Amino acid sequence: MPSKKHKTKSPILQVFLLSVLSIFLLFILVAGFSIHQQAQPDYLDLPPIKVEEGIPYFELEHIEYFFKGLKFYKLHSNLFDLQPAKVKLVIFDSNQVFYATFTSNFFKVGEEATFDDPDLVIYLKGKTLVNIIQDVDNLGLVHKLIEQGDIRLNYNSNKFTLFMKGFHATHLKP
């Protein structure tokens, strides 16, 4: 019996098509998880910042406002392991520490340690945080404070994980 010839595509073409399809699917997944509502912070709704002996003390609402202003609402869980984005905020002079976890369109800020391994640790003084809260839309101010060392950033996760959790969409890009 005569054998039927099957038309097969070259292996190089198959690998190329599979790569293009994989990149396209990854783009759709990342874009799908990165669609967030614009959560514009409202400065007028914040409680006043308490100051004792010249040291400002912050409420959870202040920290939420800080994160919203820096577009941290764009963070989300990693697509591969579903781990939320985790940020620790350390305010030196008031000895306050805040922990925030971010998933798609939702984030939670608290003073209790809910995780041990944050993706990002932000170190700053209370006066620096007050300046940012008063002018949270000023991206130039934030970058200036980082360059001057008034804001120190410690990224603990690798660049791929940070990308998959959306850190490049925030004002504190790695």
N, C-alpha and C positions, 0 to 999 in steps of 0.2 A: 504494500500500500504506500502510496506517496504521502510523505509527511507535509503537513501544512506549515507554512512559514508564518511565524508571528512577527509582526513589526514591533520591535522593542526600541525604546528610546535609549540613547547612550547613557551610561552611568553618570557622566558629568552633567548632562542635562537634568537627570533625575535629582541629583544632589542640589543643583542650582534651584530647581523648582521647589523642592522641599525646604530649602533655606528661605526662599522668598515667602513661602506660605507660613513658615514658622515666625518670621519677623512680622508679617502682617497680623497673625494671631496674637503675638505678644503686644503689638501696638494697640490692638483693639482691647485687650485685657487691661493694659496700663491706662489707656484713655478712659475706659469704662469705670475703673476704680478711682480715677482722678477727677471726675466731674463733681464739683462741690458747689454749694450755694455760696454766693458772696456774702460772707458774714461780716458786714461792716460794723465795727464797734461804735458804741455811743458813749462818748465821754461824760455826757450829762447824767447818765444813769448810775455812775459809779459813786460809791460812798466816799466820803472824804478820807484822805490818807492820814492815819494817826501818826503824830510825831511826839516822841518822848525823849527828852534830853538831846534834841537835835537829830535823833535817829528815826527815820520813817519805818512804820510797820504796816504790812500789807494784808488785805483781805483776799479771799479766793477770787472775788470779782475783779480785783486789780490784775491778778495774774492771768485770768481768762482774757481780759481786755488786752494785755500785753501779747498773749499768744495770737489772738485774733488779728491784732494790728500787724503782726509780723507774718501773717498768712499761714500760720500753723494749722488752720482748719483744713488746709489742702493735704495734710498728711493722712495716711491710711495704713492699713495692715499690709504686710508683705504678701504678695500674691502666692508665693510658693509654700510658706509655712504658716500663714495667717497670723503671725505675731504682730501685735499693734506697734505703732511707733511710740517710743518711750523717751520722755525728756525729763531731766532733773534740773531744777532751777535753784541755785544757791545764792542767797543774799548775805554777804559777809557781815556787815555791821549790825544787822538786826538778828543775826543767827537764825534766819528763817530758811527752810528748805521746802520746796514744793515739788510734787511729782505729777506728771501729766501723761496720760495715755491717749492715743489718737487712733481712731478707726474711721472709716468712711463716714463723713458728715456728722461725726460725734466725737467729742473729746471730754475727758474727765480730769479735773484738777483737784488735788488733795494735798494735805500735809502729812499723811501717813505713807510710809514707804510701801508701795504695792508691787515693786519689782526691784531686782538687785542689779540688773545690767542695762542701764539706759543707753539708748543710741547716741544721745547728746546730753552733755552736762554744760549748763550755762552758768558762769560765775560773774557776779557784778555786785556793786554797792547799791544801797538803797537810793542814794541821790541820783545815780545813773538811771535806775528804774523809774524814778519820778520824772526825770527829763524825757524818757522815752514815752511814758504814759501821757505826758502833757503834749507830746508832739509825735504820736505813734505813726502818723502817715509820712513822716520825714525819713525816707530811706537813706538819704545822705547823712543824717545825724547818726543813724545806727552804724553805718559803715565807718564813719569817723570815730565813733566810740570803740569799735573793734580795732581799728588801726592804732588808736592811742593806748590800747590795752585796758580800757575801762570795762569792756565786755570781753571775757575770755570764753572760748568755745573748745570743748573737748569732745570730739567725735569718737565714739568707742566702737562703732560698727564699720565694716568695710564699705567701700564706695558703692558696690553693687547693691548691698542691703539698703543703704541710705537712698539710692536711686529708686529701688523698688518700693520704698515706703513714702516717697514723694518729697524728701528733704530738698531737692533741687527746685521745687516750686515755692519754697518759702523765701523770706528775706535773709535768712541765715544759711545760705547755700554752702555746702561743704567745699 
